[in-house]
Amino acid sequence: NRPEPDNSLILSFDPVALDTVARDILVRHREALGRSTDYLVRQSTHLSTAQTLEVGATDPSLIDLREIALG
């Protein structure tokens, strides 16, 4: 539950999964700062629509998230 460092890089072949992970990072960051996150989830309905259309994945069980620390 801590914000990601400013030096993070997110890569994906699946743009929907990338946007989902990025949104989740923003949600965690705002929660850590004690700010509201409702609008981030409410206004990202396009992500669930994209998954329904099989354009990409928003379900965490379908996203192979790998975190690699360099240096």
PDB file of N, CA, C and O in Angstrom:
ATOM      1  N   ASN A   1       0.812  -1.206   0.000  1.00  0.00           N
ATOM      2  CA  ASN A   1       0.000   0.000   0.000  1.00  0.00           C
ATOM      3  C   ASN A   1       0.846   1.258   0.000  1.00  0.00           C
ATOM      4  O   ASN A   1       0.452   2.278   0.565  1.00  0.00           O
ATOM      5  N   ARG A   2       1.970   1.190  -0.610  1.00  0.00           N
ATOM      6  CA  ARG A   2       2.771   2.408  -0.710  1.00  0.00           C
ATOM      7  C   ARG A   2       2.901   2.798  -2.179  1.00  0.00           C
ATOM      8  O   ARG A   2       2.881   1.938  -3.060  1.00  0.00           O
ATOM      9  N   PRO A   3       3.031   4.075  -2.436  1.00  0.00           N
ATOM     10  CA  PRO A   3       3.127   4.526  -3.831  1.00  0.00           C
ATOM     11  C   PRO A   3       4.344   3.928  -4.533  1.00  0.00           C
ATOM     12  O   PRO A   3       5.370   3.653  -3.910  1.00  0.00           O
ATOM     13  N   GLU A   4       4.208   3.736  -5.824  1.00  0.00           N
ATOM     14  CA  GLU A   4       5.333   3.260  -6.624  1.00  0.00           C
ATOM     15  C   GLU A   4       6.382   4.356  -6.706  1.00  0.00           C
ATOM     16  O   GLU A   4       6.036   5.538  -6.686  1.00  0.00           O
ATOM     17  N   PRO A   5       7.650   3.993  -6.797  1.00  0.00           N
ATOM     18  CA  PRO A   5       8.684   5.017  -6.974  1.00  0.00           C
ATOM     19  C   PRO A   5       8.488   5.756  -8.306  1.00  0.00           C
ATOM     20  O   PRO A   5       7.893   5.226  -9.245  1.00  0.00           O
ATOM     21  N   ASP A   6       8.989   6.961  -8.362  1.00  0.00           N
ATOM     22  CA  ASP A   6       8.850   7.777  -9.575  1.00  0.00           C
ATOM     23  C   ASP A   6       9.603   7.204 -10.760  1.00  0.00           C
ATOM     24  O   ASP A   6       9.395   7.648 -11.890  1.00  0.00           O
ATOM     25  N   ASN A   7      10.463   6.240 -10.535  1.00  0.00           N
ATOM     26  CA  ASN A   7      11.273   5.709 -11.627  1.00  0.00           C
ATOM     27  C   ASN A   7      10.752   4.369 -12.146  1.00  0.00           C
ATOM     28  O   ASN A   7      11.537   3.510 -12.548  1.00  0.00           O
ATOM     29  N   SER A   8       9.444   4.193 -12.138  1.00  0.00           N
ATOM     30  CA  SER A   8       8.842   2.952 -12.632  1.00  0.00           C
ATOM     31  C   SER A   8       8.591   3.042 -14.130  1.00  0.00           C
ATOM     32  O   SER A   8       8.339   4.116 -14.677  1.00  0.00           O
ATOM     33  N   LEU A   9       8.667   1.886 -14.777  1.00  0.00           N
ATOM     34  CA  LEU A   9       8.396   1.778 -16.204  1.00  0.00           C
ATOM     35  C   LEU A   9       7.450   0.603 -16.389  1.00  0.00           C
ATOM     36  O   LEU A   9       7.705  -0.491 -15.885  1.00  0.00           O
ATOM     37  N   ILE A  10       6.367   0.826 -17.108  1.00  0.00           N
ATOM     38  CA  ILE A  10       5.371  -0.218 -17.320  1.00  0.00           C
ATOM     39  C   ILE A  10       5.353  -0.557 -18.806  1.00  0.00           C
ATOM     40  O   ILE A  10       5.203   0.326 -19.652  1.00  0.00           O
ATOM     41  N   LEU A  11       5.507  -1.857 -19.120  1.00  0.00           N
ATOM     42  CA  LEU A  11       5.512  -2.316 -20.506  1.00  0.00           C
ATOM     43  C   LEU A  11       4.524  -3.458 -20.654  1.00  0.00           C
ATOM     44  O   LEU A  11       4.353  -4.261 -19.737  1.00  0.00           O
ATOM     45  N   SER A  12       3.874  -3.532 -21.807  1.00  0.00           N
ATOM     46  CA  SER A  12       2.936  -4.623 -22.055  1.00  0.00           C
ATOM     47  C   SER A  12       2.620  -4.717 -23.532  1.00  0.00           C
ATOM     48  O   SER A  12       2.619  -3.721 -24.255  1.00  0.00           O
ATOM     49  N   PHE A  13       2.348  -5.948 -23.967  1.00  0.00           N
ATOM     50  CA  PHE A  13       1.814  -6.156 -25.315  1.00  0.00           C
ATOM     51  C   PHE A  13       0.297  -5.976 -25.315  1.00  0.00           C
ATOM     52  O   PHE A  13      -0.325  -5.859 -26.371  1.00  0.00           O
ATOM     53  N   ASP A  14      -0.288  -5.954 -24.118  1.00  0.00           N
ATOM     54  CA  ASP A  14      -1.734  -5.812 -23.959  1.00  0.00           C
ATOM     55  C   ASP A  14      -2.026  -4.413 -23.408  1.00  0.00           C
ATOM     56  O   ASP A  14      -1.809  -4.169 -22.222  1.00  0.00           O
ATOM     57  N   PRO A  15      -2.514  -3.492 -24.245  1.00  0.00           N
ATOM     58  CA  PRO A  15      -2.754  -2.124 -23.788  1.00  0.00           C
ATOM     59  C   PRO A  15      -3.825  -2.022 -22.700  1.00  0.00           C
ATOM     60  O   PRO A  15      -3.776  -1.116 -21.868  1.00  0.00           O
ATOM     61  N   VAL A  16      -4.790  -2.942 -22.700  1.00  0.00           N
ATOM     62  CA  VAL A  16      -5.844  -2.923 -21.679  1.00  0.00           C
ATOM     63  C   VAL A  16      -5.254  -3.325 -20.327  1.00  0.00           C
ATOM     64  O   VAL A  16      -5.543  -2.699 -19.307  1.00  0.00           O
ATOM     65  N   ALA A  17      -4.431  -4.366 -20.322  1.00  0.00           N
ATOM     66  CA  ALA A  17      -3.772  -4.785 -19.083  1.00  0.00           C
ATOM     67  C   ALA A  17      -2.855  -3.674 -18.570  1.00  0.00           C
ATOM     68  O   ALA A  17      -2.805  -3.418 -17.367  1.00  0.00           O
ATOM     69  N   LEU A  18      -2.136  -3.017 -19.471  1.00  0.00           N
ATOM     70  CA  LEU A  18      -1.250  -1.925 -19.072  1.00  0.00           C
ATOM     71  C   LEU A  18      -2.043  -0.801 -18.419  1.00  0.00           C
ATOM     72  O   LEU A  18      -1.656  -0.304 -17.361  1.00  0.00           O
ATOM     73  N   ASP A  19      -3.137  -0.401 -19.030  1.00  0.00           N
ATOM     74  CA  ASP A  19      -3.967   0.665 -18.456  1.00  0.00           C
ATOM     75  C   ASP A  19      -4.569   0.243 -17.116  1.00  0.00           C
ATOM     76  O   ASP A  19      -4.708   1.063 -16.208  1.00  0.00           O
ATOM     77  N   THR A  20      -4.925  -1.030 -16.996  1.00  0.00           N
ATOM     78  CA  THR A  20      -5.484  -1.532 -15.741  1.00  0.00           C
ATOM     79  C   THR A  20      -4.441  -1.473 -14.630  1.00  0.00           C
ATOM     80  O   THR A  20      -4.737  -1.017 -13.526  1.00  0.00           O
ATOM     81  N   VAL A  21      -3.233  -1.928 -14.912  1.00  0.00           N
ATOM     82  CA  VAL A  21      -2.153  -1.894 -13.917  1.00  0.00           C
ATOM     83  C   VAL A  21      -1.815  -0.447 -13.562  1.00  0.00           C
ATOM     84  O   VAL A  21      -1.618  -0.129 -12.390  1.00  0.00           O
ATOM     85  N   ALA A  22      -1.747   0.428 -14.559  1.00  0.00           N
ATOM     86  CA  ALA A  22      -1.444   1.843 -14.296  1.00  0.00           C
ATOM     87  C   ALA A  22      -2.531   2.478 -13.431  1.00  0.00           C
ATOM     88  O   ALA A  22      -2.226   3.235 -12.509  1.00  0.00           O
ATOM     89  N   ARG A  23      -3.785   2.176 -13.720  1.00  0.00           N
ATOM     90  CA  ARG A  23      -4.881   2.696 -12.903  1.00  0.00           C
ATOM     91  C   ARG A  23      -4.768   2.201 -11.465  1.00  0.00           C
ATOM     92  O   ARG A  23      -4.967   2.967 -10.522  1.00  0.00           O
ATOM     93  N   ASP A  24      -4.450   0.931 -11.303  1.00  0.00           N
ATOM     94  CA  ASP A  24      -4.315   0.371  -9.958  1.00  0.00           C
ATOM     95  C   ASP A  24      -3.167   1.011  -9.189  1.00  0.00           C
ATOM     96  O   ASP A  24      -3.261   1.197  -7.975  1.00  0.00           O
ATOM     97  N   ILE A  25      -2.092   1.347  -9.880  1.00  0.00           N
ATOM     98  CA  ILE A  25      -0.976   2.060  -9.238  1.00  0.00           C
ATOM     99  C   ILE A  25      -1.448   3.431  -8.769  1.00  0.00           C
ATOM    100  O   ILE A  25      -1.146   3.845  -7.650  1.00  0.00           O
ATOM    101  N   LEU A  26      -2.189   4.134  -9.624  1.00  0.00           N
ATOM    102  CA  LEU A  26      -2.716   5.448  -9.235  1.00  0.00           C
ATOM    103  C   LEU A  26      -3.667   5.345  -8.052  1.00  0.00           C
ATOM    104  O   LEU A  26      -3.646   6.190  -7.157  1.00  0.00           O
ATOM    105  N   VAL A  27      -4.498   4.312  -8.047  1.00  0.00           N
ATOM    106  CA  VAL A  27      -5.427   4.111  -6.937  1.00  0.00           C
ATOM    107  C   VAL A  27      -4.646   3.910  -5.641  1.00  0.00           C
ATOM    108  O   VAL A  27      -4.942   4.555  -4.636  1.00  0.00           O
ATOM    109  N   ARG A  28      -3.642   3.013  -5.655  1.00  0.00           N
ATOM    110  CA  ARG A  28      -2.835   2.771  -4.447  1.00  0.00           C
ATOM    111  C   ARG A  28      -2.120   4.037  -3.993  1.00  0.00           C
ATOM    112  O   ARG A  28      -2.040   4.313  -2.796  1.00  0.00           O
ATOM    113  N   HIS A  29      -1.605   4.800  -4.938  1.00  0.00           N
ATOM    114  CA  HIS A  29      -0.899   6.041  -4.614  1.00  0.00           C
ATOM    115  C   HIS A  29      -1.834   7.035  -3.936  1.00  0.00           C
ATOM    116  O   HIS A  29      -1.489   7.611  -2.904  1.00  0.00           O
ATOM    117  N   ARG A  30      -3.009   7.237  -4.509  1.00  0.00           N
ATOM    118  CA  ARG A  30      -3.971   8.184  -3.921  1.00  0.00           C
ATOM    119  C   ARG A  30      -4.467   7.696  -2.570  1.00  0.00           C
ATOM    120  O   ARG A  30      -4.657   8.502  -1.659  1.00  0.00           O
ATOM    121  N   GLU A  31      -4.682   6.389  -2.419  1.00  0.00           N
ATOM    122  CA  GLU A  31      -5.103   5.853  -1.124  1.00  0.00           C
ATOM    123  C   GLU A  31      -4.028   6.087  -0.069  1.00  0.00           C
ATOM    124  O   GLU A  31      -4.340   6.428   1.072  1.00  0.00           O
ATOM    125  N   ALA A  32      -2.767   5.906  -0.444  1.00  0.00           N
ATOM    126  CA  ALA A  32      -1.662   6.127   0.493  1.00  0.00           C
ATOM    127  C   ALA A  32      -1.591   7.590   0.933  1.00  0.00           C
ATOM    128  O   ALA A  32      -1.139   7.893   2.038  1.00  0.00           O
ATOM    129  N   LEU A  33      -2.036   8.480   0.071  1.00  0.00           N
ATOM    130  CA  LEU A  33      -2.046   9.911   0.399  1.00  0.00           C
ATOM    131  C   LEU A  33      -3.345  10.330   1.081  1.00  0.00           C
ATOM    132  O   LEU A  33      -3.509  11.494   1.448  1.00  0.00           O
ATOM    133  N   GLY A  34      -4.271   9.381   1.252  1.00  0.00           N
ATOM    134  CA  GLY A  34      -5.552   9.677   1.885  1.00  0.00           C
ATOM    135  C   GLY A  34      -6.524  10.403   0.980  1.00  0.00           C
ATOM    136  O   GLY A  34      -7.433  11.079   1.462  1.00  0.00           O
ATOM    137  N   ARG A  35      -6.345  10.273  -0.330  1.00  0.00           N
ATOM    138  CA  ARG A  35      -7.221  10.950  -1.291  1.00  0.00           C
ATOM    139  C   ARG A  35      -8.256   9.994  -1.859  1.00  0.00           C
ATOM    140  O   ARG A  35      -8.105   8.774  -1.788  1.00  0.00           O
ATOM    141  N   SER A  36      -9.295  10.560  -2.413  1.00  0.00           N
ATOM    142  CA  SER A  36     -10.381   9.787  -3.000  1.00  0.00           C
ATOM    143  C   SER A  36      -9.907   9.060  -4.259  1.00  0.00           C
ATOM    144  O   SER A  36      -9.103   9.583  -5.031  1.00  0.00           O
ATOM    145  N   THR A  37     -10.419   7.852  -4.447  1.00  0.00           N
ATOM    146  CA  THR A  37     -10.081   7.066  -5.630  1.00  0.00           C
ATOM    147  C   THR A  37     -11.320   6.651  -6.418  1.00  0.00           C
ATOM    148  O   THR A  37     -11.206   6.019  -7.468  1.00  0.00           O
ATOM    149  N   ASP A  38     -12.497   7.004  -5.917  1.00  0.00           N
ATOM    150  CA  ASP A  38     -13.745   6.557  -6.545  1.00  0.00           C
ATOM    151  C   ASP A  38     -13.822   6.911  -8.024  1.00  0.00           C
ATOM    152  O   ASP A  38     -14.219   6.080  -8.840  1.00  0.00           O
ATOM    153  N   TYR A  39     -13.448   8.133  -8.376  1.00  0.00           N
ATOM    154  CA  TYR A  39     -13.592   8.571  -9.765  1.00  0.00           C
ATOM    155  C   TYR A  39     -12.669   7.790 -10.707  1.00  0.00           C
ATOM    156  O   TYR A  39     -13.005   7.598 -11.875  1.00  0.00           O
ATOM    157  N   LEU A  40     -11.510   7.339 -10.213  1.00  0.00           N
ATOM    158  CA  LEU A  40     -10.600   6.585 -11.076  1.00  0.00           C
ATOM    159  C   LEU A  40     -11.234   5.275 -11.536  1.00  0.00           C
ATOM    160  O   LEU A  40     -11.101   4.885 -12.696  1.00  0.00           O
ATOM    161  N   VAL A  41     -11.910   4.613 -10.635  1.00  0.00           N
ATOM    162  CA  VAL A  41     -12.553   3.350 -10.983  1.00  0.00           C
ATOM    163  C   VAL A  41     -13.838   3.606 -11.765  1.00  0.00           C
ATOM    164  O   VAL A  41     -14.117   2.918 -12.747  1.00  0.00           O
ATOM    165  N   ARG A  42     -14.619   4.593 -11.332  1.00  0.00           N
ATOM    166  CA  ARG A  42     -15.886   4.917 -12.003  1.00  0.00           C
ATOM    167  C   ARG A  42     -15.678   5.327 -13.459  1.00  0.00           C
ATOM    168  O   ARG A  42     -16.450   4.940 -14.337  1.00  0.00           O
ATOM    169  N   GLN A  43     -14.638   6.105 -13.707  1.00  0.00           N
ATOM    170  CA  GLN A  43     -14.432   6.634 -15.062  1.00  0.00           C
ATOM    171  C   GLN A  43     -13.561   5.735 -15.938  1.00  0.00           C
ATOM    172  O   GLN A  43     -13.136   6.148 -17.017  1.00  0.00           O
ATOM    173  N   SER A  44     -13.297   4.528 -15.489  1.00  0.00           N
ATOM    174  CA  SER A  44     -12.495   3.628 -16.318  1.00  0.00           C
ATOM    175  C   SER A  44     -13.320   2.428 -16.793  1.00  0.00           C
ATOM    176  O   SER A  44     -12.816   1.310 -16.899  1.00  0.00           O
ATOM    177  N   THR A  45     -14.587   2.687 -17.074  1.00  0.00           N
ATOM    178  CA  THR A  45     -15.465   1.621 -17.557  1.00  0.00           C
ATOM    179  C   THR A  45     -15.032   1.114 -18.936  1.00  0.00           C
ATOM    180  O   THR A  45     -15.392   0.006 -19.333  1.00  0.00           O
ATOM    181  N   HIS A  46     -14.266   1.920 -19.657  1.00  0.00           N
ATOM    182  CA  HIS A  46     -13.784   1.492 -20.972  1.00  0.00           C
ATOM    183  C   HIS A  46     -12.888   0.249 -20.855  1.00  0.00           C
ATOM    184  O   HIS A  46     -12.781  -0.533 -21.799  1.00  0.00           O
ATOM    185  N   LEU A  47     -12.252   0.073 -19.695  1.00  0.00           N
ATOM    186  CA  LEU A  47     -11.388  -1.090 -19.519  1.00  0.00           C
ATOM    187  C   LEU A  47     -12.212  -2.384 -19.458  1.00  0.00           C
ATOM    188  O   LEU A  47     -11.855  -3.376 -20.093  1.00  0.00           O
ATOM    189  N   SER A  48     -13.297  -2.374 -18.706  1.00  0.00           N
ATOM    190  CA  SER A  48     -14.134  -3.572 -18.647  1.00  0.00           C
ATOM    191  C   SER A  48     -14.836  -3.815 -19.987  1.00  0.00           C
ATOM    192  O   SER A  48     -15.053  -4.962 -20.376  1.00  0.00           O
ATOM    193  N   THR A  49     -15.187  -2.740 -20.685  1.00  0.00           N
ATOM    194  CA  THR A  49     -15.777  -2.887 -22.020  1.00  0.00           C
ATOM    195  C   THR A  49     -14.771  -3.538 -22.971  1.00  0.00           C
ATOM    196  O   THR A  49     -15.130  -4.411 -23.761  1.00  0.00           O
ATOM    197  N   ALA A  50     -13.519  -3.109 -22.891  1.00  0.00           N
ATOM    198  CA  ALA A  50     -12.477  -3.678 -23.753  1.00  0.00           C
ATOM    199  C   ALA A  50     -12.277  -5.159 -23.464  1.00  0.00           C
ATOM    200  O   ALA A  50     -12.060  -5.943 -24.387  1.00  0.00           O
ATOM    201  N   GLN A  51     -12.347  -5.552 -22.196  1.00  0.00           N
ATOM    202  CA  GLN A  51     -12.212  -6.974 -21.876  1.00  0.00           C
ATOM    203  C   GLN A  51     -13.410  -7.753 -22.407  1.00  0.00           C
ATOM    204  O   GLN A  51     -13.250  -8.856 -22.931  1.00  0.00           O
ATOM    205  N   THR A  52     -14.605  -7.191 -22.276  1.00  0.00           N
ATOM    206  CA  THR A  52     -15.804  -7.847 -22.801  1.00  0.00           C
ATOM    207  C   THR A  52     -15.691  -8.066 -24.306  1.00  0.00           C
ATOM    208  O   THR A  52     -16.141  -9.087 -24.826  1.00  0.00           O
ATOM    209  N   LEU A  53     -15.089  -7.106 -25.002  1.00  0.00           N
ATOM    210  CA  LEU A  53     -14.889  -7.211 -26.452  1.00  0.00           C
ATOM    211  C   LEU A  53     -13.654  -8.041 -26.803  1.00  0.00           C
ATOM    212  O   LEU A  53     -13.307  -8.179 -27.976  1.00  0.00           O
ATOM    213  N   GLU A  54     -12.991  -8.595 -25.779  1.00  0.00           N
ATOM    214  CA  GLU A  54     -11.795  -9.426 -25.936  1.00  0.00           C
ATOM    215  C   GLU A  54     -10.638  -8.684 -26.597  1.00  0.00           C
ATOM    216  O   GLU A  54      -9.867  -9.260 -27.364  1.00  0.00           O
ATOM    217  N   VAL A  55     -10.535  -7.395 -26.283  1.00  0.00           N
ATOM    218  CA  VAL A  55      -9.425  -6.590 -26.781  1.00  0.00           C
ATOM    219  C   VAL A  55      -8.213  -6.742 -25.866  1.00  0.00           C
ATOM    220  O   VAL A  55      -7.073  -6.614 -26.313  1.00  0.00           O
ATOM    221  N   GLY A  56      -8.457  -7.012 -24.596  1.00  0.00           N
ATOM    222  CA  GLY A  56      -7.384  -7.164 -23.624  1.00  0.00           C
ATOM    223  C   GLY A  56      -7.941  -7.611 -22.291  1.00  0.00           C
ATOM    224  O   GLY A  56      -9.132  -7.897 -22.169  1.00  0.00           O
ATOM    225  N   ALA A  57      -7.076  -7.669 -21.291  1.00  0.00           N
ATOM    226  CA  ALA A  57      -7.452  -8.217 -19.981  1.00  0.00           C
ATOM    227  C   ALA A  57      -7.451  -7.158 -18.889  1.00  0.00           C
ATOM    228  O   ALA A  57      -6.546  -6.328 -18.803  1.00  0.00           O
ATOM    229  N   THR A  58      -8.494  -7.208 -18.052  1.00  0.00           N
ATOM    230  CA  THR A  58      -8.513  -6.393 -16.830  1.00  0.00           C
ATOM    231  C   THR A  58      -8.533  -7.276 -15.595  1.00  0.00           C
ATOM    232  O   THR A  58      -8.263  -6.806 -14.490  1.00  0.00           O
ATOM    233  N   ASP A  59      -8.850  -8.543 -15.772  1.00  0.00           N
ATOM    234  CA  ASP A  59      -8.903  -9.493 -14.668  1.00  0.00           C
ATOM    235  C   ASP A  59      -7.473  -9.792 -14.205  1.00  0.00           C
ATOM    236  O   ASP A  59      -6.661 -10.271 -14.996  1.00  0.00           O
ATOM    237  N   PRO A  60      -7.153  -9.514 -12.924  1.00  0.00           N
ATOM    238  CA  PRO A  60      -5.784  -9.749 -12.431  1.00  0.00           C
ATOM    239  C   PRO A  60      -5.298 -11.184 -12.645  1.00  0.00           C
ATOM    240  O   PRO A  60      -4.096 -11.404 -12.799  1.00  0.00           O
ATOM    241  N   SER A  61      -6.210 -12.168 -12.657  1.00  0.00           N
ATOM    242  CA  SER A  61      -5.786 -13.556 -12.864  1.00  0.00           C
ATOM    243  C   SER A  61      -5.327 -13.805 -14.302  1.00  0.00           C
ATOM    244  O   SER A  61      -4.675 -14.810 -14.583  1.00  0.00           O
ATOM    245  N   LEU A  62      -5.666 -12.893 -15.206  1.00  0.00           N
ATOM    246  CA  LEU A  62      -5.262 -13.026 -16.603  1.00  0.00           C
ATOM    247  C   LEU A  62      -4.029 -12.191 -16.933  1.00  0.00           C
ATOM    248  O   LEU A  62      -3.499 -12.275 -18.041  1.00  0.00           O
ATOM    249  N   ILE A  63      -3.575 -11.394 -15.987  1.00  0.00           N
ATOM    250  CA  ILE A  63      -2.436 -10.498 -16.207  1.00  0.00           C
ATOM    251  C   ILE A  63      -1.200 -11.094 -15.530  1.00  0.00           C
ATOM    252  O   ILE A  63      -1.193 -11.333 -14.322  1.00  0.00           O
ATOM    253  N   ASP A  64      -0.171 -11.325 -16.316  1.00  0.00           N
ATOM    254  CA  ASP A  64       1.091 -11.855 -15.783  1.00  0.00           C
ATOM    255  C   ASP A  64       1.966 -10.658 -15.417  1.00  0.00           C
ATOM    256  O   ASP A  64       2.725 -10.150 -16.243  1.00  0.00           O
ATOM    257  N   LEU A  65       1.846 -10.220 -14.171  1.00  0.00           N
ATOM    258  CA  LEU A  65       2.561  -9.033 -13.694  1.00  0.00           C
ATOM    259  C   LEU A  65       3.908  -9.451 -13.129  1.00  0.00           C
ATOM    260  O   LEU A  65       3.988 -10.276 -12.219  1.00  0.00           O
ATOM    261  N   ARG A  66       4.956  -8.874 -13.677  1.00  0.00           N
ATOM    262  CA  ARG A  66       6.317  -9.160 -13.207  1.00  0.00           C
ATOM    263  C   ARG A  66       6.983  -7.856 -12.808  1.00  0.00           C
ATOM    264  O   ARG A  66       7.019  -6.897 -13.579  1.00  0.00           O
ATOM    265  N   GLU A  67       7.501  -7.838 -11.607  1.00  0.00           N
ATOM    266  CA  GLU A  67       8.198  -6.648 -11.125  1.00  0.00           C
ATOM    267  C   GLU A  67       9.679  -6.971 -11.054  1.00  0.00           C
ATOM    268  O   GLU A  67      10.085  -7.942 -10.416  1.00  0.00           O
ATOM    269  N   ILE A  68      10.481  -6.151 -11.713  1.00  0.00           N
ATOM    270  CA  ILE A  68      11.929  -6.356 -11.753  1.00  0.00           C
ATOM    271  C   ILE A  68      12.600  -5.087 -11.241  1.00  0.00           C
ATOM    272  O   ILE A  68      12.352  -3.993 -11.749  1.00  0.00           O
ATOM    273  N   ALA A  69      13.445  -5.241 -10.239  1.00  0.00           N
ATOM    274  CA  ALA A  69      14.191  -4.107  -9.695  1.00  0.00           C
ATOM    275  C   ALA A  69      15.588  -4.101 -10.314  1.00  0.00           C
ATOM    276  O   ALA A  69      16.307  -5.098 -10.251  1.00  0.00           O
ATOM    277  N   LEU A  70      15.955  -3.000 -10.895  1.00  0.00           N
ATOM    278  CA  LEU A  70      17.278  -2.846 -11.485  1.00  0.00           C
ATOM    279  C   LEU A  70      18.156  -1.981 -10.587  1.00  0.00           C
ATOM    280  O   LEU A  70      17.688  -1.035  -9.954  1.00  0.00           O
ATOM    281  N   GLY A  71      19.381  -2.314 -10.550  1.00  0.00           N
ATOM    282  CA  GLY A  71      20.336  -1.484  -9.808  1.00  0.00           C
ATOM    283  C   GLY A  71      20.359  -1.719  -8.394  1.00  0.00           C
ATOM    284  O   GLY A  71      21.123  -1.077  -7.673  1.00  0.00           O
TER     285      GLY A  71
END
